[in-house]
Amino acid sequence: MKEQFISVIIADRPYRLSVTSEEEEISLREAGKRINEKLQEFAANYAFRDKQDLLAMVGLQISVELLSSEKKVEYQQPLKEKLVNIDKLLNSYLEK
């Protein structure tokens, strides 16, 4: 895959990254934008000493969101398997 260089700004600091087109498709720039939005949200609502405090809180919040979504997927997997089995049963019944 062809690599390209992009610049992502997080907390007013530019980070030059070498990425594949696939990584760019999942939008590293969008991820950087969301981090900056969360930084602004925390800065407006909470007391902080420096940007390190804000970055730590954003990192914690994003990690909690990721863990929560992983748990949802874990809970959905047994349901998905049951639905696939029901679909197979219905299809076999309808073919008769």
Backbone torsions as a table, in degrees:
resi	resn	phi	psi	omega
1	MET	NA	144.3	-178.8
2	LYS	-76.0	131.1	177.4
3	GLU	-97.0	149.2	177.9
4	GLN	-137.9	162.9	177.6
5	PHE	-104.2	134.6	174.4
6	ILE	-131.1	162.1	177.4
7	SER	-118.3	126.7	177.5
8	VAL	-118.6	129.9	-179.8
9	ILE	-103.0	123.2	177.8
10	ILE	-128.7	125.5	-179.4
11	ALA	53.1	46.6	177.3
12	ASP	65.4	15.6	176.8
13	ARG	-117.2	128.5	177.9
14	PRO	-81.7	139.0	176.2
15	TYR	-124.0	117.8	179.4
16	ARG	-90.7	121.9	-174.6
17	LEU	-121.8	141.9	171.8
18	SER	-97.0	117.6	-174.1
19	VAL	-131.7	157.7	172.8
20	THR	-85.8	164.5	179.2
21	SER	-64.1	-29.9	177.4
22	GLU	-64.7	-41.7	177.9
23	GLU	-65.7	-36.5	178.2
24	GLU	-68.4	-32.4	177.8
25	GLU	-60.7	-40.2	178.9
26	ILE	-78.1	-0.4	168.6
27	SER	66.6	79.5	171.9
28	LEU	-62.5	-32.6	178.2
29	ARG	-64.9	-40.4	178.3
30	GLU	-64.7	-39.4	177.7
31	ALA	-61.8	-44.2	177.4
32	GLY	-61.7	-39.9	178.7
33	LYS	-62.3	-43.5	-179.5
34	ARG	-65.9	-39.0	176.9
35	ILE	-60.5	-45.9	-180.0
36	ASN	-63.3	-37.8	177.5
37	GLU	-63.4	-43.0	178.7
38	LYS	-66.0	-37.1	176.1
39	LEU	-59.3	-45.7	179.2
40	GLN	-63.4	-39.9	179.4
41	GLU	-62.3	-47.3	179.2
42	PHE	-65.3	-40.4	-179.5
43	ALA	-62.0	-35.6	-178.4
44	ALA	-76.8	-24.9	-172.4
45	ASN	-110.0	-12.9	-175.2
46	TYR	-134.5	152.8	174.6
47	ALA	-78.0	141.8	179.5
48	PHE	-150.9	154.6	178.8
49	ARG	-87.9	-43.1	-179.4
50	ASP	-153.5	179.5	-177.2
51	LYS	-65.8	-23.3	177.3
52	GLN	-60.3	-40.9	176.7
53	ASP	-60.4	-44.8	-179.6
54	LEU	-64.9	-44.2	179.4
55	LEU	-61.2	-39.4	178.7
56	ALA	-63.7	-43.1	-179.7
57	MET	-67.5	-39.8	177.4
58	VAL	-64.5	-44.6	177.9
59	GLY	-59.2	-41.7	178.1
60	LEU	-64.4	-45.6	-179.3
61	GLN	-63.7	-43.6	179.8
62	ILE	-64.5	-38.3	178.3
63	SER	-64.6	-41.2	178.2
64	VAL	-64.0	-42.2	178.4
65	GLU	-62.6	-41.0	178.9
66	LEU	-64.6	-46.7	178.7
67	LEU	-61.7	-39.6	178.9
68	SER	-63.5	-43.4	-179.9
69	SER	-69.0	-33.8	176.3
70	GLU	-64.6	-39.1	178.0
71	LYS	-63.8	-40.7	178.9
72	LYS	-60.5	-41.5	179.7
73	VAL	-64.5	-41.2	178.2
74	GLU	-59.8	-41.8	-179.7
75	TYR	-70.6	-31.1	-177.1
76	GLN	-78.9	-22.7	-175.9
77	GLN	-60.7	-49.0	178.1
78	PRO	-60.0	-37.8	178.0
79	LEU	-63.9	-42.9	178.8
80	LYS	-60.8	-43.6	179.9
81	GLU	-62.4	-41.6	178.5
82	LYS	-63.8	-42.3	179.3
83	LEU	-65.1	-38.0	177.1
84	VAL	-63.2	-42.8	178.4
85	ASN	-63.7	-41.6	177.7
86	ILE	-63.4	-41.7	178.4
87	ASP	-61.3	-42.0	178.6
88	LYS	-63.9	-42.8	178.9
89	LEU	-62.6	-45.1	179.5
90	LEU	-63.9	-42.9	178.7
91	ASN	-63.2	-41.6	179.6
92	SER	-67.9	-35.7	177.7
93	TYR	-66.7	-42.9	-178.2
94	LEU	-70.4	-24.3	179.0
95	GLU	-75.5	-18.1	-178.2
96	LYS	-80.0	NA	NA
